[in-house]
Amino acid sequence: MTMGAEIICVGTELLLGDILNSNAQFLARELANLGISHFYQTVVGDNPSRIKEVVALACERSQLLLFTGGLGPTPDDLTLETLADFFAVPLVEHPEILADIRAKFSQRGREMPPSNRKQARLPATAEVLPNPLGTAPGVIWQPRPSLTLMTFPGVPREMQEMWRCTAVPYLREQGWVQQTFVSRMLRCWGISESAMAEKVQTYLALSNPTVAPYASHGEAKLRITARANCRDAALDLITPVEQEIKALLGLDCYGIDGDNLATVVGNLLRQRGETLAVAESCTGGGIGQLITTVAGSSAYFRGGVIAYDNRVKTGVLQVDAALLERVGAVSEAVASQMAIAVQTILQTDWALSVTGIAGPEGGTATKPVGLVYIGLATPDRQAICFRHEFSAFRGRDWVRHLSAHTALDILRRHLQAD
């Protein structure tokens, strides 16, 4: 039998795509961080016979089974009943759990519905896995030698709290955590995954730490993962490799782990005591939205103008109407005037502007869908313009996404170069 863990997510809503399976992603990362091997994931609907088929197969190949979902009070919440039936163990009501459920309803000023009583019934030989946030407890159960089951509710916040507070300490105590896996994610913008991989090709052959390239939402990433007996030892393995790779990537690498372009740009502006404004056409406020998702961004972000209609470009931003007529809104000259104008109006150190054709209509032979001009006004009141032709095959939102993020990246590169 494989010494490893298996994640089994129960819920027809997962199969239908109504809910994103974030629980599997969370548990997979947590298992990797603990150094516990994890080879299989399964999603199964709320059907007892199919749940039993999944459990029978999992018992043959894994020693730690982690279940999420199916612990609620409704008739289709069948995980514990099905597991108890599969292992031929009766369900037993726990008075202390029932009292806890009633107390939680009382705290909300409500009376416990009769259906919630089923949540106090657990397999007779199982230990309680407490749920401090919700009404559905889980179990830690060894129904067979060398087989451990843990069940969690499908609500991510409850599952994660139960995992951290009870499951992880239990796994450490039981000797499951032999080594620690630690990862560092290097995040890049403005370079493709393949070009990034070529730059760091020699590092992709390392065994400890390992280096693996990824790409998502226009961003290229490198995950550096080390295994060791403790976190500090793993970080000691990661640090020199991280520094060498960063040197190779240069300004293409904008941050690590939880960084994003908005947080990095915000930190740079804050450190310099400088301010930013934006003038947006095709992104329709997308840059401003990215910036203002960062708490405290009012310290450096003054605001912006959504100049979607040409009358706003000429009336508010004072773009030359004759210029608009001659070269069109999607042009280097108009992007430059937009950036300087919003910088002047809002009295900022820096300003960004975007004008382009997001599609699906509006493109021509000389100005295709995906053509975007990004203007940058610098503290010396000069405008620099950047022309991009983004791939339009993924649609309008994709062009807008790339435009907004690329605008932040342009500013970021200037700030870091300084």
C-alpha positions as CSV (number, residue, x, y, z in Angstrom):
1,M,0.0,0.0,0.0
2,T,1.2,3.5,-0.9
3,M,2.2,5.6,2.1
4,G,0.3,8.6,1.1
5,A,-2.8,10.8,1.4
6,E,-5.9,11.0,-0.8
7,I,-8.4,13.9,-1.0
8,I,-12.0,13.0,-1.5
9,C,-14.5,15.8,-2.0
10,V,-18.1,15.0,-1.7
11,G,-20.8,17.1,-3.4
12,T,-22.9,17.0,-6.5
13,E,-22.5,20.8,-6.8
14,L,-18.8,20.3,-7.4
15,L,-19.5,17.9,-10.3
16,L,-21.9,20.4,-11.8
17,G,-19.4,23.2,-11.6
18,D,-21.6,25.3,-9.4
19,I,-18.9,25.6,-6.7
20,L,-15.1,26.0,-7.2
21,N,-13.3,23.2,-5.4
22,S,-11.0,25.4,-3.4
23,N,-10.9,22.8,-0.6
24,A,-8.9,20.4,-2.7
25,Q,-6.4,23.1,-3.6
26,F,-6.0,24.2,0.1
27,L,-5.5,20.6,1.3
28,A,-3.1,19.8,-1.5
29,R,-0.9,22.8,-0.6
30,E,-1.1,21.9,3.1
31,L,0.0,18.3,2.5
32,A,2.9,19.5,0.4
33,N,4.0,21.9,3.1
34,L,3.9,19.1,5.7
35,G,5.8,16.7,3.4
36,I,3.0,14.2,3.2
37,S,2.9,12.4,-0.1
38,H,-0.4,13.0,-2.0
39,F,-1.1,11.1,-5.2
40,Y,-4.9,11.1,-5.8
41,Q,-7.9,13.4,-5.7
42,T,-11.5,12.4,-6.3
43,V,-14.7,14.3,-6.6
44,V,-17.9,12.3,-6.1
45,G,-21.5,13.3,-5.9
46,D,-23.9,12.8,-3.0
47,N,-24.7,9.2,-3.8
48,P,-24.0,6.4,-1.2
49,S,-23.1,3.7,-3.7
50,R,-20.6,5.9,-5.6
51,I,-19.1,7.2,-2.4
52,K,-18.5,3.6,-1.3
53,E,-16.9,2.8,-4.6
54,V,-14.5,5.7,-4.2
55,V,-13.7,4.7,-0.6
56,A,-13.1,1.0,-1.5
57,L,-10.5,2.1,-4.1
58,A,-8.9,4.7,-1.9
59,C,-8.4,2.1,0.9
60,E,-6.4,0.0,-1.5
61,R,-3.9,2.7,-2.4
62,S,-3.7,5.3,0.4
63,Q,-3.4,5.4,4.2
64,L,-4.7,8.9,4.9
65,L,-8.1,9.8,3.5
66,L,-9.3,13.4,3.8
67,F,-13.0,14.0,3.1
68,T,-14.6,17.4,2.6
69,G,-18.4,18.0,2.2
70,G,-21.5,16.1,3.1
71,L,-21.6,16.8,6.9
72,G,-24.6,19.2,6.8
73,P,-28.1,18.6,8.2
74,T,-29.9,18.0,4.9
75,P,-30.9,14.6,3.5
76,D,-28.2,14.7,0.8
77,D,-25.4,15.2,3.4
78,L,-24.4,11.5,3.5
79,T,-20.7,11.3,4.1
80,L,-20.6,10.0,7.7
81,E,-23.7,7.7,7.3
82,T,-22.1,6.2,4.2
83,L,-18.7,5.7,5.8
84,A,-20.2,4.2,8.9
85,D,-22.2,1.8,6.7
86,F,-19.1,0.9,4.6
87,F,-17.1,0.0,7.7
88,A,-20.0,-1.6,9.4
89,V,-19.9,0.7,12.4
90,P,-23.1,2.2,14.0
91,L,-23.6,5.9,14.4
92,V,-23.8,7.2,18.0
93,E,-25.2,10.5,19.2
94,H,-22.8,12.7,21.2
95,P,-24.7,14.8,23.8
96,E,-21.9,17.3,24.1
97,I,-22.0,17.9,20.3
98,L,-25.7,18.3,20.3
99,A,-25.4,20.9,23.2
100,D,-22.7,22.7,21.2
101,I,-25.0,22.9,18.1
102,R,-27.9,24.2,20.2
103,A,-25.7,26.8,21.8
104,K,-24.4,28.1,18.5
105,F,-28.0,28.6,17.2
106,S,-28.9,30.3,20.5
107,Q,-26.0,32.7,20.1
108,R,-27.5,33.7,16.8
109,G,-30.9,34.2,18.4
110,R,-32.4,31.1,16.7
111,E,-33.7,27.7,17.8
112,M,-31.9,24.7,16.4
113,P,-34.0,23.0,13.6
114,P,-34.6,19.3,14.3
115,S,-32.6,18.4,11.1
116,N,-29.4,19.6,12.7
117,R,-29.6,16.8,15.3
118,K,-28.1,14.4,12.7
119,Q,-24.8,16.3,12.9
120,A,-24.3,15.1,16.5
121,R,-24.3,11.4,15.3
122,L,-20.8,10.1,14.5
123,P,-19.3,6.6,13.9
124,A,-19.0,4.8,17.3
125,T,-15.2,4.2,17.1
126,A,-14.3,7.7,15.7
127,E,-12.9,10.7,17.6
128,V,-14.5,14.1,17.3
129,L,-12.7,16.6,15.1
130,P,-14.2,19.8,16.6
131,N,-15.6,22.6,14.5
132,P,-15.2,25.9,16.4
133,L,-16.9,27.9,13.7
134,G,-19.9,25.9,12.5
135,T,-22.3,23.2,13.5
136,A,-20.8,20.3,11.6
137,P,-18.1,18.5,13.5
138,G,-15.8,16.1,11.7
139,V,-14.1,12.9,12.7
140,I,-10.6,11.5,13.1
141,W,-11.1,7.8,12.6
142,Q,-9.0,4.6,12.2
143,P,-11.6,2.1,11.1
144,R,-8.8,-0.3,10.0
145,P,-5.1,-0.8,10.9
146,S,-2.9,1.6,9.0
147,L,-5.9,3.6,7.7
148,T,-6.8,7.0,9.0
149,L,-9.9,9.0,7.9
150,M,-10.6,12.7,8.5
151,T,-13.8,14.4,7.6
152,F,-14.4,18.1,7.2
153,P,-17.4,20.2,6.2
154,G,-17.4,21.7,2.8
155,V,-17.4,25.3,4.0
156,P,-13.8,26.4,3.3
157,R,-13.4,28.7,6.3
158,E,-14.6,26.0,8.7
159,M,-12.5,23.3,7.1
160,Q,-9.4,25.4,7.2
161,E,-9.8,26.2,10.9
162,M,-10.4,22.6,11.7
163,W,-7.4,21.6,9.7
164,R,-5.0,24.0,11.4
165,C,-6.3,23.6,15.0
166,T,-6.8,19.9,15.2
167,A,-5.8,17.9,12.1
168,V,-2.2,19.2,11.7
169,P,-1.2,18.7,15.4
170,Y,-2.7,15.2,15.2
171,L,-0.7,14.3,12.0
172,R,2.5,15.6,13.6
173,E,1.8,13.6,16.8
174,Q,1.2,10.5,14.8
175,G,4.5,10.7,12.8
176,W,3.0,11.6,9.5
177,V,5.2,14.7,9.2
178,Q,8.7,13.4,8.5
179,Q,10.0,16.3,6.4
180,T,8.9,19.8,5.7
181,F,8.3,21.1,2.1
182,V,8.7,24.8,1.7
183,S,8.0,26.7,-1.5
184,R,8.8,30.2,-2.8
185,M,6.9,31.5,-5.8
186,L,8.8,34.0,-8.0
187,R,6.3,36.1,-10.0
188,C,7.0,37.7,-13.4
189,W,5.2,39.9,-15.9
190,G,6.2,40.9,-19.4
191,I,8.0,37.6,-20.2
192,S,6.5,34.4,-21.5
193,E,6.7,31.1,-19.6
194,S,8.9,29.6,-22.3
195,A,11.3,32.6,-22.4
196,M,11.5,32.6,-18.6
197,A,12.2,28.8,-18.6
198,E,15.0,29.3,-21.2
199,K,16.7,31.9,-19.0
200,V,16.7,29.6,-15.9
201,Q,17.1,26.3,-17.8
202,T,20.0,24.9,-15.8
203,Y,18.0,25.3,-12.6
204,L,15.1,23.2,-13.8
205,A,17.2,20.1,-13.4
206,L,17.8,20.6,-9.7
207,S,16.4,17.9,-7.4
208,N,16.4,19.7,-4.0
209,P,15.3,22.4,-4.3
210,T,13.2,21.8,-7.4
211,V,12.4,24.6,-9.8
212,A,9.2,24.5,-11.9
213,P,7.7,27.1,-14.3
214,Y,4.0,27.9,-14.5
215,A,1.8,30.4,-16.3
216,S,-1.6,31.8,-15.5
217,H,-3.6,34.9,-16.3
218,G,-0.7,36.4,-18.3
219,E,1.8,35.9,-15.5
220,A,4.8,33.7,-15.6
221,K,5.9,32.0,-12.3
222,L,8.7,29.9,-11.0
223,R,8.0,27.7,-7.9
224,I,11.1,26.8,-5.9
225,T,10.4,23.9,-3.5
226,A,12.8,22.5,-1.0
227,R,12.4,19.6,1.4
228,A,14.3,19.4,4.8
229,N,13.8,18.4,8.4
230,C,12.6,21.9,9.3
231,R,11.4,25.1,7.7
232,D,14.6,27.0,8.4
233,A,16.7,24.3,6.7
234,A,14.4,24.3,3.7
235,L,14.7,28.1,3.4
236,D,18.5,27.8,3.6
237,L,18.3,25.6,0.4
238,I,15.9,27.9,-1.3
239,T,17.6,31.3,-0.6
240,P,20.8,31.0,-2.8
241,V,18.8,29.5,-5.7
242,E,16.2,32.3,-5.4
243,Q,18.9,35.0,-5.4
244,E,20.6,33.6,-8.5
245,I,17.4,33.2,-10.5
246,K,16.3,36.7,-9.6
247,A,19.6,38.0,-10.9
248,L,19.0,36.2,-14.2
249,L,15.4,37.4,-14.5
250,G,16.2,41.0,-13.6
251,L,13.2,43.4,-13.9
252,D,11.0,40.6,-15.4
253,C,10.6,39.3,-11.8
254,Y,8.4,41.7,-9.9
255,G,7.7,39.9,-6.6
256,I,7.3,36.7,-4.6
257,D,4.6,34.6,-3.1
258,G,1.5,36.8,-2.3
259,D,2.8,39.8,-4.2
260,N,0.8,41.2,-7.1
261,L,1.6,44.2,-9.4
262,A,-0.7,46.5,-7.5
263,T,0.9,45.8,-4.1
264,V,4.4,46.1,-5.5
265,V,3.6,49.4,-7.3
266,G,1.9,50.7,-4.2
267,N,4.9,49.8,-1.9
268,L,7.3,51.5,-4.3
269,L,5.2,54.7,-4.5
270,R,4.8,54.7,-0.7
271,Q,8.6,54.3,-0.2
272,R,9.3,57.2,-2.5
273,G,6.5,59.4,-1.2
274,E,5.1,59.8,-4.7
275,T,1.6,59.8,-6.1
276,L,-0.3,58.3,-9.1
277,A,-3.3,59.1,-11.3
278,V,-4.9,57.2,-14.2
279,A,-6.8,58.1,-17.3
280,E,-8.5,55.0,-18.8
281,S,-10.4,54.4,-22.0
282,C,-10.6,50.7,-23.0
283,T,-10.0,49.4,-19.4
284,G,-12.9,51.3,-18.1
285,G,-11.5,51.8,-14.6
286,G,-9.7,48.5,-14.4
287,I,-6.4,50.0,-13.4
288,G,-8.0,52.0,-10.6
289,Q,-9.8,48.9,-9.4
290,L,-6.5,47.0,-9.2
291,I,-4.8,49.8,-7.3
292,T,-7.6,50.4,-4.8
293,T,-7.9,46.7,-3.8
294,V,-4.8,47.4,-1.8
295,A,-5.6,48.7,1.7
296,G,-4.1,52.1,2.3
297,S,-3.8,53.0,-1.4
298,S,-5.2,56.4,-0.8
299,A,-1.7,57.4,0.5
300,Y,-0.4,57.4,-3.1
301,F,-3.4,57.1,-5.5
302,R,-5.2,60.3,-6.1
303,G,-7.8,59.0,-8.5
304,G,-8.6,58.9,-12.2
305,V,-10.7,59.7,-15.2
306,I,-12.6,57.1,-17.2
307,A,-12.5,58.8,-20.6
308,Y,-14.5,56.2,-22.5
309,D,-16.2,58.6,-24.9
310,N,-14.1,61.0,-27.0
311,R,-16.1,63.9,-25.6
312,V,-14.6,63.1,-22.2
313,K,-11.2,63.0,-23.7
314,T,-11.6,66.5,-25.2
315,G,-13.8,68.0,-22.5
316,V,-12.2,66.8,-19.3
317,L,-8.7,65.8,-20.4
318,Q,-8.4,68.6,-23.0
319,V,-7.1,66.2,-25.7
320,D,-6.7,68.1,-28.9
321,A,-9.9,67.5,-30.9
322,A,-8.0,68.0,-34.2
323,L,-5.5,65.4,-33.1
324,L,-8.3,63.0,-32.3
325,E,-9.8,63.6,-35.7
326,R,-6.5,63.1,-37.5
327,V,-4.9,60.0,-35.7
328,G,-7.9,58.5,-33.8
329,A,-8.4,57.8,-30.1
330,V,-6.3,54.6,-30.3
331,S,-2.9,56.3,-30.9
332,E,0.4,57.1,-29.3
333,A,-0.3,60.8,-29.4
334,V,-3.7,60.6,-27.7
335,A,-2.4,58.2,-25.0
336,S,0.4,60.6,-24.2
337,Q,-1.9,63.6,-24.0
338,M,-4.3,61.7,-21.7
339,A,-1.4,60.8,-19.3
340,I,-0.1,64.4,-19.1
341,A,-3.6,65.8,-18.7
342,V,-4.6,63.6,-15.8
343,Q,-1.2,64.1,-14.1
344,T,-1.8,67.9,-14.4
345,I,-5.4,67.9,-13.3
346,L,-4.8,65.7,-10.2
347,Q,-1.3,67.1,-9.5
348,T,0.5,63.8,-9.2
349,D,4.1,62.6,-9.7
350,W,3.2,59.8,-12.1
351,A,0.2,59.1,-14.4
352,L,-0.9,56.1,-16.5
353,S,-3.2,56.2,-19.5
354,V,-4.7,53.4,-21.6
355,T,-6.5,53.6,-24.9
356,G,-7.2,50.6,-27.2
357,I,-9.5,48.3,-29.0
358,A,-10.8,45.6,-26.7
359,G,-13.2,44.1,-29.2
360,P,-14.9,42.1,-30.3
361,E,-15.8,44.7,-32.9
362,G,-14.0,47.9,-33.9
363,G,-10.8,46.6,-35.3
364,T,-9.4,47.5,-38.7
365,A,-6.5,46.3,-40.8
366,T,-4.2,49.0,-39.4
367,K,-5.7,49.0,-35.9
368,P,-6.7,45.4,-35.1
369,V,-8.6,44.2,-32.0
370,G,-6.1,43.9,-29.2
371,L,-4.1,47.1,-30.2
372,V,-3.5,49.1,-27.0
373,Y,-1.4,52.2,-26.3
374,I,-0.3,52.8,-22.7
375,G,1.0,56.2,-21.7
376,L,3.3,57.0,-18.8
377,A,3.7,60.6,-17.5
378,T,6.9,60.9,-15.5
379,P,7.7,63.4,-12.7
380,D,9.5,65.7,-15.1
381,R,6.2,66.0,-17.0
382,Q,7.3,64.0,-20.0
383,A,5.1,61.3,-21.6
384,I,6.4,57.9,-22.8
385,C,4.1,55.7,-24.8
386,F,4.1,51.9,-25.3
387,R,2.4,50.1,-28.1
388,H,1.0,46.5,-27.5
389,E,-0.9,44.1,-29.7
390,F,-2.5,41.7,-27.3
391,S,-3.9,38.4,-28.5
392,A,-7.7,38.9,-28.9
393,F,-8.6,35.2,-29.3
394,R,-9.6,34.9,-25.6
395,G,-12.0,37.8,-25.9
396,R,-12.6,41.3,-24.7
397,D,-12.0,40.7,-21.0
398,W,-8.6,39.2,-21.7
399,V,-7.5,42.3,-23.6
400,R,-8.7,44.5,-20.8
401,H,-7.0,42.3,-18.2
402,L,-3.6,42.3,-19.9
403,S,-3.9,46.1,-20.6
404,A,-4.5,47.0,-16.9
405,H,-1.8,44.7,-15.6
406,T,0.7,45.7,-18.2
407,A,0.2,49.4,-17.4
408,L,1.0,48.7,-13.8
409,D,4.0,46.7,-14.9
410,I,5.3,49.6,-17.0
411,L,5.2,51.9,-14.0
412,R,6.7,49.3,-11.8
413,R,9.7,48.8,-14.1
414,H,10.3,52.6,-14.1
415,L,10.1,52.8,-10.3
416,Q,12.4,49.8,-9.8
417,A,14.9,51.0,-12.4
418,D,15.2,54.3,-10.6
